[in-house]
C-alpha cells in the first residue's frame, strides 16, 4: 500500500524558516518507506526478509574455464543476481 508519510512519492519536502520573508525548501527521502513509496503491513511481512523484498544468500558457484580463454574475460551467471 502507499506510504502515508509521503503519499507514495518516496520523497518528503521540508520547509525551514530562515528569517523574515526567507524560507528554505529541502527534499529528502521518506524515513517511513526508505524512499520506495510503499509500505507493507507488519502482519503481511515475510518472516525471512522482514519486508525488505531481498534475501541475502551465500552460494558456491562452479566455474568452467575453457582452453584459450582471454585474460580478464567475463563469465556471467544468468539468474544469479538482483538489481538490489
Secondary structure, DSSP 8 states (H G I E B T S, - for coil): -B-TTTTTSSEEEEEEEEETTEEEEEEEE-TTTTTSSB---GGGS-TTTTTSS-------------TT--TT-----TT-----
